[in-house]
Amino acid sequence: MLNVLLSAPMFDTSPGFRSQIEEAAPGVRVAGEGDLADQDVDILIADDHTDPTGRRFPNLTAVLSLSAGVDQLLQHDQFGQVGISRLLTPEHQQSMRDYIAYHVLRANGPFRAAERQQRERRWDWLEPATPVAGKSALVLGTGFLGAAAAATLRDLGLAVTGWSRAARPLPGIASIAGEDALHDALGDTDFLICLLPLTAMTRNLLDTTRLRRLPGRAVLINASRAGCLDLPALVAMLRSGRLAGAVLDVLEGEPLAADSPLWTVPNLMLTPHCAAVPSAAAYLTAIVEALRAILAGRDLPNRIDKSQGY
């Protein structure tokens, strides 16, 4: 019998979720926090809120991450010798497609101006926007989520370039790699989409120098990790009008304090880390698939390469 610790507050109000896993994967026992001693844990299902600081799991054999990003797990030495797998689902991709498409279309059209007019109870004529088709999008990170988002933008008619550690061919999308290529691409970008994992290479990748390469018309959307972006530099550019807009789904400190000055930065939209959150049903399928693989002695699906950080 495998003892599985489900350490995820999002499921705390659904005790039936644990029994569904047990029924679909005979041979496992699923416990919540406080129901299982650390030394008895064989498999840990973790999310961004899981904090193993001060704990020891001597019999742990695998960690299943509910989050597409695993940088928070790699910070802990106790996970260094066990396999870490991302519980990826089709709903991750669909949610991210919807999120990116919505914010690109909202930023491109007269919608922000219409929202302001509504708040002010004004009904004024708005000049039509230039169609989004034909504009340029640069997608940083062309993995599981980035490739899906890039394809959606391509289908909307944008000229899409995908940048990654190594050039990854994608149908109808220009693929580039390397710092020089990134430097050149930033200079003619209407929409910059950051969907990178947080690694030593990507930390603070979007620093002052690179942000200033963007044309003033550009809109930045970061739905990956806050550490990829120099937030003070971005805020300064938005306050000065040097950049048209930004959308941030991720911040270093979450939730954002009510008195944070970020709430009032002009042309900055904040969303509460909700860009790609699958349903419980989608997660159930992914969890059961991973547990069945472990029970059968097969390789973990979507196992990360720790040397790369994703």
C-alpha contacts under 8 A as a table, 3 or more apart, distances in Angstrom:
res1	aa1	res2	aa2	distance
1	M	27	G	4.99
1	M	28	V	5.39
1	M	29	R	6.85
2	L	27	G	6.28
2	L	28	V	4.60
2	L	29	R	6.08
2	L	42	D	6.02
2	L	43	I	7.32
3	N	28	V	5.96
3	N	29	R	4.99
3	N	30	V	6.21
3	N	31	A	7.49
3	N	40	D	6.72
3	N	41	V	5.37
3	N	42	D	5.20
3	N	43	I	6.39
4	V	28	V	6.77
4	V	29	R	5.86
4	V	30	V	4.67
4	V	31	A	6.14
4	V	41	V	6.04
4	V	42	D	5.97
4	V	43	I	4.67
4	V	44	L	5.83
4	V	45	I	7.26
5	L	30	V	5.91
5	L	31	A	5.05
5	L	32	G	5.80
5	L	33	E	6.90
5	L	36	L	7.20
5	L	41	V	6.26
5	L	42	D	7.86
5	L	43	I	6.29
5	L	44	L	4.95
5	L	45	I	6.07
6	L	18	R	7.97
6	L	30	V	6.62
6	L	31	A	6.01
6	L	32	G	5.17
6	L	33	E	6.93
6	L	44	L	6.32
6	L	45	I	4.89
6	L	46	A	6.73
7	S	32	G	6.27
7	S	33	E	5.88
7	S	44	L	7.11
7	S	45	I	5.81
7	S	46	A	5.20
7	S	47	D	7.09
7	S	50	T	6.17
8	A	11	F	5.89
8	A	12	D	6.95
8	A	45	I	7.36
8	A	46	A	5.95
8	A	47	D	5.72
8	A	49	H	6.99
8	A	50	T	6.74
9	P	12	D	5.03
9	P	13	T	7.97
9	P	49	H	7.53
10	M	13	T	7.29
11	F	14	S	5.20
11	F	15	P	7.23
11	F	17	F	7.18
12	D	15	P	6.53
12	D	32	G	7.59
14	S	17	F	5.54
14	S	18	R	7.86
15	P	18	R	5.78
15	P	19	S	7.26
16	G	19	S	5.22
16	G	20	Q	6.29
17	F	20	Q	5.12
17	F	21	I	6.54
17	F	280	A	7.93
17	F	284	L	7.89
18	R	21	I	5.25
18	R	22	E	6.46
18	R	30	V	5.66
18	R	31	A	7.16
19	S	22	E	4.99
19	S	23	E	6.15
19	S	30	V	7.38
20	Q	23	E	5.18
20	Q	24	A	6.24
20	Q	284	L	7.88
21	I	24	A	5.21
21	I	25	A	5.97
21	I	30	V	7.39
21	I	284	L	6.73
21	I	287	I	7.55
21	I	288	V	6.26
22	E	25	A	5.18
22	E	26	P	5.76
22	E	27	G	7.46
22	E	28	V	5.83
22	E	29	R	6.16
22	E	30	V	6.64
23	E	26	P	5.94
24	A	288	V	6.53
25	A	28	V	6.37
25	A	288	V	5.98
25	A	291	L	6.78
25	A	292	R	6.14
27	G	295	L	7.54
31	A	35	D	5.70
31	A	36	L	6.30
32	G	35	D	5.56
32	G	36	L	7.30
33	E	36	L	6.91
34	G	37	A	7.40
36	L	40	D	6.60
36	L	41	V	7.03
37	A	40	D	5.40
37	A	41	V	6.90
38	D	41	V	5.45
38	D	55	R	7.24
38	D	56	R	6.30
38	D	57	F	5.21
38	D	58	P	7.79
39	Q	56	R	7.13
39	Q	57	F	5.27
39	Q	58	P	5.69
39	Q	59	N	6.18
40	D	57	F	7.63
40	D	59	N	6.78
41	V	44	L	6.94
41	V	57	F	6.42
41	V	59	N	6.36
41	V	60	L	5.89
42	D	59	N	5.63
42	D	60	L	4.40
42	D	61	T	5.66
42	D	62	A	7.16
43	I	60	L	5.81
43	I	61	T	6.05
43	I	62	A	5.19
43	I	63	V	5.90
43	I	64	L	7.53
44	L	60	L	7.40
44	L	62	A	6.55
44	L	63	V	4.80
44	L	64	L	6.15
45	I	63	V	5.86
45	I	64	L	4.67
45	I	65	S	5.93
45	I	66	L	7.00
46	A	49	H	7.68
46	A	50	T	5.62
46	A	63	V	7.02
46	A	64	L	6.20
46	A	65	S	5.07
46	A	66	L	5.98
46	A	67	S	7.85
47	D	50	T	5.47
47	D	65	S	5.81
47	D	66	L	4.99
47	D	67	S	5.49
48	D	66	L	7.86
48	D	67	S	6.36
48	D	72	Q	6.99
52	P	55	R	5.35
52	P	56	R	7.66
52	P	76	H	7.68
53	T	76	H	7.72
56	R	78	Q	7.14
57	F	60	L	5.42
57	F	78	Q	7.50
60	L	63	V	7.90
60	L	82	V	7.14
61	T	82	V	5.38
61	T	83	G	6.86
62	A	82	V	5.25
62	A	83	G	4.85
62	A	84	I	5.86
62	A	85	S	7.70
63	V	79	F	7.78
63	V	82	V	7.16
63	V	83	G	6.30
63	V	84	I	4.75
63	V	85	S	6.32
64	L	84	I	5.90
64	L	85	S	4.94
64	L	86	R	5.92
64	L	87	L	6.39
64	L	287	I	7.80
64	L	290	A	7.91
65	S	68	A	7.15
65	S	70	V	6.98
65	S	84	I	7.11
65	S	85	S	6.01
65	S	86	R	4.78
65	S	87	L	5.74
66	L	86	R	6.45
66	L	87	L	5.39
66	L	88	L	7.68
66	L	283	Y	7.73
67	S	70	V	6.74
67	S	86	R	6.83
67	S	87	L	7.25
68	A	86	R	6.03
68	A	87	L	7.32
68	A	88	L	6.82
69	G	72	Q	7.67
69	G	86	R	7.96
69	G	197	P	6.08
69	G	198	L	7.42
69	G	224	S	7.73
69	G	225	R	7.80
69	G	310	Y	7.31
70	V	73	L	5.33
70	V	74	L	6.45
70	V	86	R	7.75
70	V	309	G	7.44
70	V	310	Y	6.70
71	D	74	L	5.14
71	D	75	Q	6.61
71	D	197	P	7.68
71	D	198	L	6.12
71	D	199	T	7.09
71	D	309	G	6.75
71	D	310	Y	7.81
72	Q	75	Q	5.57
72	Q	76	H	7.76
73	L	76	H	5.90
73	L	79	F	7.19
74	L	77	D	7.30
74	L	79	F	6.91
74	L	80	G	7.27
74	L	306	K	7.74
74	L	309	G	7.59
76	H	79	F	5.92
76	H	80	G	7.28
77	D	80	G	5.17
78	Q	81	Q	7.16
79	F	82	V	5.53
79	F	83	G	7.84
79	F	84	I	7.99
83	G	300	L	7.64
83	G	303	R	6.86
83	G	304	I	7.72
84	I	303	R	5.72
84	I	304	I	5.99
85	S	300	L	6.32
85	S	301	P	6.47
85	S	302	N	5.35
85	S	303	R	4.11
85	S	304	I	5.86
86	R	301	P	7.70
86	R	302	N	5.53
86	R	303	R	6.42
86	R	304	I	7.20
87	L	283	Y	7.16
87	L	286	A	5.61
87	L	287	I	6.64
87	L	290	A	7.82
87	L	302	N	7.20
88	L	92	H	6.67
88	L	286	A	6.74
88	L	302	N	7.39
89	T	92	H	5.36
89	T	93	Q	7.19
89	T	278	P	7.36
89	T	282	A	6.33
89	T	283	Y	6.97
89	T	286	A	6.50
90	P	93	Q	5.31
90	P	94	Q	6.32
90	P	282	A	7.80
91	E	94	Q	4.91
91	E	95	S	5.80
91	E	276	A	7.54
91	E	277	V	7.57
91	E	278	P	5.19
91	E	279	S	7.53
91	E	282	A	6.77
92	H	95	S	5.40
92	H	96	M	6.22
92	H	145	L	7.27
92	H	276	A	4.99
92	H	277	V	6.19
92	H	278	P	5.63
93	Q	96	M	5.18
93	Q	97	R	6.08
93	Q	144	F	7.27
93	Q	145	L	5.45
93	Q	148	A	6.07
93	Q	149	A	7.57
93	Q	276	A	7.14
94	Q	97	R	5.03
94	Q	98	D	6.23
94	Q	148	A	7.84
94	Q	276	A	7.82
95	S	98	D	5.17
95	S	99	Y	6.12
95	S	275	A	6.37
95	S	276	A	4.84
95	S	277	V	6.88
95	S	278	P	7.37
96	M	99	Y	4.98
96	M	100	I	6.07
96	M	145	L	6.77
96	M	148	A	7.84
96	M	149	A	6.53
96	M	275	A	5.61
96	M	276	A	5.02
97	R	100	I	5.43
97	R	101	A	6.00
97	R	148	A	6.41
97	R	149	A	4.83
97	R	152	T	6.26
98	D	101	A	5.23
98	D	102	Y	5.93
99	Y	102	Y	5.31
99	Y	103	H	6.34
99	Y	275	A	5.70
99	Y	276	A	7.75
100	I	103	H	5.37
100	I	104	V	6.10
100	I	149	A	6.67
100	I	193	I	7.93
100	I	221	I	7.75
101	A	104	V	5.23
101	A	105	L	6.11
101	A	149	A	7.83
101	A	152	T	7.12
101	A	153	L	6.73
102	Y	105	L	5.29
102	Y	106	R	5.96
103	H	106	R	4.96
103	H	107	A	5.92
103	H	221	I	7.91
103	H	247	V	7.59
104	V	107	A	5.25
104	V	108	N	6.09
104	V	191	F	7.20
105	L	108	N	5.10
105	L	109	G	6.16
105	L	132	V	7.09
106	R	109	G	5.68
106	R	110	P	7.64
106	R	111	F	5.75
106	R	112	R	6.83
107	A	110	P	7.81
107	A	111	F	7.29
107	A	112	R	6.90
107	A	219	V	7.38
107	A	245	G	7.65
108	N	111	F	7.97
108	N	129	A	6.90
108	N	130	T	7.60
108	N	131	P	7.72
108	N	132	V	6.39
109	G	112	R	7.48
109	G	128	P	7.51
109	G	129	A	5.11
109	G	130	T	7.47
109	G	131	P	7.81
110	P	113	A	5.38
110	P	114	A	6.18
110	P	126	L	6.75
110	P	127	E	7.45
110	P	128	P	6.86
110	P	129	A	6.10
111	F	114	A	4.88
111	F	115	E	6.11
112	R	115	E	5.06
112	R	116	R	6.38
113	A	116	R	5.11
113	A	117	Q	6.23
113	A	126	L	7.81
114	A	117	Q	5.00
114	A	118	Q	6.15
114	A	126	L	7.79
115	E	118	Q	5.14
115	E	119	R	6.39
116	R	119	R	5.21
116	R	120	E	6.32
117	Q	120	E	4.97
117	Q	121	R	5.86
117	Q	122	R	4.91
117	Q	123	W	6.62
117	Q	124	D	7.58
118	Q	121	R	4.76
118	Q	122	R	5.95
118	Q	123	W	7.47
119	R	122	R	7.80
131	P	134	G	7.46
131	P	135	K	7.94
132	V	135	K	5.60
132	V	156	L	7.50
132	V	157	G	7.10
132	V	158	L	6.57
133	A	156	L	6.15
133	A	157	G	4.11
133	A	158	L	4.82
133	A	159	A	7.80
134	G	157	G	5.88
134	G	158	L	4.88
134	G	159	A	5.91
135	K	157	G	7.83
135	K	158	L	5.10
135	K	159	A	6.02
135	K	190	D	6.33
136	S	158	L	5.54
136	S	159	A	4.70
136	S	160	V	5.89
136	S	161	T	7.82
136	S	188	D	7.46
136	S	189	T	5.43
136	S	190	D	5.18
136	S	191	F	6.40
137	A	153	L	7.57
137	A	158	L	6.53
137	A	159	A	6.19
137	A	160	V	4.83
137	A	161	T	6.29
137	A	189	T	5.91
137	A	190	D	5.88
137	A	191	F	4.60
137	A	192	L	5.88
137	A	193	I	7.25
138	L	160	V	5.92
138	L	161	T	4.87
138	L	162	G	5.92
138	L	163	W	7.25
138	L	185	A	7.41
138	L	186	L	7.56
138	L	189	T	6.35
138	L	190	D	7.97
138	L	191	F	6.27
138	L	192	L	4.97
138	L	193	I	6.07
139	V	142	T	7.06
139	V	146	G	6.74
139	V	150	A	6.41
139	V	160	V	7.29
139	V	161	T	6.18
139	V	162	G	4.82
139	V	163	W	6.16
139	V	192	L	6.18
139	V	193	I	4.69
139	V	194	C	6.09
139	V	195	L	7.10
140	L	146	G	7.27
140	L	162	G	6.06
140	L	163	W	4.91
140	L	164	S	6.23
140	L	192	L	7.63
140	L	193	I	6.02
140	L	194	C	4.86
140	L	195	L	5.67
140	L	196	L	5.96
141	G	146	G	5.35
141	G	147	A	7.69
141	G	162	G	6.84
141	G	163	W	5.84
141	G	164	S	4.99
141	G	165	R	7.93
141	G	194	C	6.84
141	G	195	L	5.17
141	G	196	L	4.61
141	G	197	P	7.59
142	T	145	L	6.99
142	T	146	G	4.17
142	T	147	A	4.52
142	T	150	A	7.60
142	T	162	G	6.08
142	T	163	W	6.73
142	T	164	S	6.08
142	T	168	R	7.22
142	T	195	L	7.64
142	T	196	L	7.96
143	G	146	G	5.13
143	G	147	A	5.50
144	F	147	A	5.93
144	F	148	A	6.79
145	L	148	A	5.36
145	L	149	A	6.29
145	L	195	L	7.07
146	G	149	A	5.12
146	G	150	A	5.98
146	G	195	L	5.70
146	G	196	L	7.83
147	A	150	A	5.09
147	A	151	A	6.18
147	A	162	G	8.00
147	A	170	L	7.52
148	A	151	A	5.21
148	A	152	T	6.39
149	A	152	T	5.15
149	A	153	L	6.37
150	A	153	L	5.21
150	A	154	R	6.14
150	A	160	V	6.56
150	A	161	T	7.89
150	A	162	G	7.15
150	A	173	I	7.50
151	A	154	R	4.97
151	A	155	D	6.18
151	A	173	I	7.67
152	T	155	D	5.07
152	T	156	L	6.38
153	L	156	L	5.01
153	L	157	G	6.65
153	L	158	L	5.73
153	L	160	V	6.90
154	R	157	G	5.21
154	R	158	L	5.13
154	R	159	A	6.39
154	R	160	V	5.90
154	R	172	G	7.06
154	R	173	I	7.18
155	D	158	L	7.33
159	A	173	I	7.51
160	V	172	G	7.91
160	V	173	I	5.38
160	V	174	A	6.42
161	T	173	I	5.58
161	T	174	A	4.54
161	T	175	S	5.84
161	T	176	I	7.24
162	G	168	R	7.95
162	G	173	I	6.64
162	G	174	A	6.04
162	G	175	S	4.89
162	G	176	I	6.20
163	W	167	A	6.89
163	W	175	S	6.04
163	W	176	I	4.96
163	W	177	A	5.42
163	W	182	L	7.07
164	S	167	A	5.92
164	S	168	R	7.20
164	S	175	S	7.93
164	S	176	I	6.79
164	S	177	A	5.35
164	S	178	G	7.70
165	R	177	A	5.73
165	R	178	G	6.77
166	A	176	I	7.59
166	A	177	A	5.39
166	A	178	G	7.60
167	A	175	S	5.38
167	A	176	I	5.05
167	A	177	A	5.03
168	R	175	S	5.87
168	R	176	I	7.62
169	P	173	I	7.48
169	P	174	A	7.51
169	P	175	S	5.77
170	L	173	I	5.45
170	L	174	A	7.41
170	L	175	S	7.09
176	I	181	A	6.35
176	I	182	L	7.63
177	A	181	A	6.12
177	A	182	L	7.05
178	G	181	A	5.52
178	G	182	L	6.39
179	E	182	L	5.06
179	E	183	H	6.09
180	D	183	H	5.07
180	D	184	D	6.34
181	A	184	D	5.22
181	A	185	A	6.13
182	L	185	A	5.12
182	L	186	L	6.15
183	H	186	L	5.60
183	H	187	G	7.11
183	H	210	R	6.90
183	H	213	R	7.24
184	D	187	G	5.77
184	D	188	D	7.82
185	A	188	D	5.96
185	A	189	T	6.71
186	L	189	T	5.42
186	L	192	L	7.95
186	L	210	R	7.39
186	L	213	R	5.68
186	L	214	L	5.30
186	L	215	P	7.94
187	G	213	R	5.15
187	G	214	L	5.09
187	G	215	P	6.11
188	D	214	L	6.94
188	D	215	P	6.60
189	T	192	L	6.51
189	T	214	L	6.49
189	T	215	P	6.90
189	T	218	A	6.25
190	D	215	P	7.57
190	D	217	R	6.33
190	D	218	A	4.39
190	D	219	V	6.28
191	F	218	A	5.58
191	F	219	V	4.96
191	F	220	L	5.91
191	F	221	I	7.52
192	L	218	A	7.20
192	L	219	V	6.23
192	L	220	L	4.70
192	L	221	I	6.14
193	I	220	L	6.09
193	I	221	I	4.88
193	I	222	N	6.05
193	I	223	A	7.78
194	C	220	L	7.78
194	C	221	I	6.17
194	C	222	N	4.74
194	C	223	A	6.28
194	C	224	S	6.26
195	L	222	N	6.72
195	L	223	A	5.90
195	L	224	S	4.66
195	L	225	R	7.74
196	L	202	T	7.24
196	L	224	S	5.78
196	L	225	R	7.18
196	L	228	C	7.56
197	P	202	T	7.25
197	P	224	S	6.59
197	P	225	R	6.73
197	P	309	G	7.59
197	P	310	Y	6.62
198	L	201	M	7.86
198	L	202	T	5.68
198	L	203	R	5.94
198	L	224	S	7.95
198	L	225	R	6.06
198	L	227	G	6.62
198	L	228	C	6.33
198	L	309	G	7.52
199	T	202	T	5.18
199	T	203	R	5.89
199	T	308	Q	7.46
199	T	309	G	5.75
200	A	203	R	5.56
201	M	205	L	7.33
202	T	205	L	4.92
202	T	228	C	5.62
203	R	227	G	5.38
203	R	228	C	4.54
203	R	229	L	7.30
204	N	207	D	5.55
204	N	227	G	5.87
204	N	228	C	4.46
204	N	229	L	4.95
204	N	230	D	5.67
205	L	210	R	7.76
205	L	228	C	5.40
205	L	229	L	6.31
205	L	230	D	7.89
206	L	209	T	7.78
206	L	210	R	5.62
206	L	211	L	5.98
206	L	228	C	6.14
206	L	229	L	4.77
206	L	230	D	6.02
207	D	210	R	5.50
207	D	211	L	6.01
207	D	229	L	6.27
207	D	230	D	4.97
207	D	233	A	7.02
208	T	211	L	5.15
208	T	212	R	6.03
208	T	230	D	6.85
208	T	233	A	5.51
208	T	234	L	7.62
209	T	212	R	5.34
209	T	213	R	6.69
210	R	213	R	5.15
210	R	214	L	7.26
211	L	214	L	5.61
211	L	233	A	7.81
211	L	234	L	7.27
212	R	215	P	7.63
214	L	218	A	6.28
214	L	243	L	7.79
215	P	218	A	5.61
215	P	243	L	7.26
216	G	241	G	7.81
216	G	242	R	5.37
216	G	243	L	4.63
216	G	244	A	5.92
217	R	243	L	6.23
217	R	244	A	5.08
218	A	243	L	6.05
218	A	244	A	5.56
218	A	245	G	6.94
219	V	243	L	6.93
219	V	244	A	5.66
219	V	245	G	4.68
219	V	246	A	5.24
219	V	247	V	7.82
220	L	245	G	6.50
220	L	246	A	4.54
220	L	247	V	6.26
221	I	246	A	5.67
221	I	247	V	4.66
221	I	248	L	6.00
222	N	225	R	7.32
222	N	226	A	7.59
222	N	247	V	6.35
222	N	248	L	5.09
222	N	249	D	6.26
222	N	250	V	7.00
223	A	248	L	6.37
223	A	249	D	5.03
223	A	250	V	6.12
223	A	273	H	7.71
223	A	275	A	6.41
224	S	249	D	7.65
224	S	250	V	6.74
225	R	228	C	5.88
225	R	229	L	7.96
225	R	250	V	5.91
225	R	251	L	7.48
226	A	229	L	5.81
226	A	250	V	5.24
226	A	251	L	4.91
226	A	252	E	5.56
227	G	230	D	7.45
227	G	252	E	6.99
230	D	233	A	5.49
230	D	234	L	6.42
231	L	234	L	5.03
231	L	235	V	6.12
232	P	235	V	5.09
232	P	236	A	6.15
233	A	236	A	5.20
233	A	237	M	6.36
234	L	237	M	5.19
234	L	238	L	6.28
235	V	238	L	5.09
235	V	239	R	6.07
235	V	265	V	6.94
236	A	239	R	5.18
236	A	240	S	6.17
237	M	240	S	5.20
237	M	241	G	6.10
237	M	242	R	4.87
237	M	243	L	5.70
238	L	241	G	5.09
238	L	242	R	5.99
238	L	243	L	5.36
238	L	244	A	7.03
238	L	245	G	6.64
238	L	246	A	7.97
238	L	265	V	7.13
238	L	266	P	6.30
238	L	267	N	6.76
238	L	268	L	7.50
239	R	242	R	7.65
239	R	265	V	6.54
239	R	266	P	6.14
240	S	243	L	7.90
241	G	244	A	6.69
244	A	267	N	6.95
245	G	266	P	7.94
245	G	267	N	4.80
245	G	268	L	5.84
246	A	267	N	6.50
246	A	268	L	4.98
246	A	269	M	6.35
247	V	268	L	5.83
247	V	269	M	4.72
247	V	270	L	5.91
247	V	271	T	7.62
248	L	251	L	7.31
248	L	268	L	7.63
248	L	269	M	6.40
248	L	270	L	5.10
248	L	271	T	6.32
249	D	270	L	5.99
249	D	271	T	4.74
249	D	272	P	5.81
249	D	273	H	4.73
249	D	274	C	6.74
249	D	275	A	6.61
250	V	254	E	7.92
250	V	271	T	7.68
250	V	272	P	7.19
250	V	273	H	5.44
251	L	254	E	6.11
251	L	256	L	7.69
253	G	256	L	6.14
254	E	257	A	7.92
255	P	272	P	7.50
256	L	260	S	6.80
257	A	260	S	5.31
260	S	263	W	6.20
261	P	264	T	5.87
261	P	265	V	6.92
262	L	265	V	5.33
263	W	270	L	7.70
264	T	268	L	7.85
265	V	268	L	5.69
271	T	274	C	6.63
271	T	275	A	7.91
274	C	277	V	5.87
278	P	282	A	6.06
278	P	283	Y	6.69
279	S	282	A	5.29
279	S	283	Y	6.44
280	A	283	Y	5.07
280	A	284	L	6.00
281	A	284	L	5.01
281	A	285	T	6.57
282	A	285	T	5.42
282	A	286	A	6.63
283	Y	286	A	5.11
283	Y	287	I	6.01
284	L	287	I	5.18
284	L	288	V	6.07
285	T	288	V	5.32
285	T	289	E	6.16
286	A	289	E	5.13
286	A	290	A	6.28
287	I	290	A	5.21
287	I	291	L	6.16
288	V	291	L	5.10
288	V	292	R	5.98
289	E	292	R	5.28
289	E	293	A	6.27
290	A	293	A	5.13
290	A	294	I	6.38
290	A	300	L	6.17
290	A	301	P	6.22
291	L	294	I	5.04
291	L	295	L	6.15
292	R	295	L	5.04
292	R	296	A	6.09
293	A	296	A	5.15
293	A	297	G	6.12
293	A	298	R	4.90
293	A	299	D	6.52
293	A	300	L	6.30
293	A	301	P	7.70
294	I	297	G	5.09
294	I	298	R	5.85
294	I	299	D	7.11
294	I	300	L	6.71
295	L	298	R	7.68
300	L	303	R	5.56
304	I	309	G	7.19
304	I	310	Y	5.05
305	D	308	Q	5.50
305	D	309	G	6.16
305	D	310	Y	5.68
306	K	309	G	4.78
306	K	310	Y	6.45
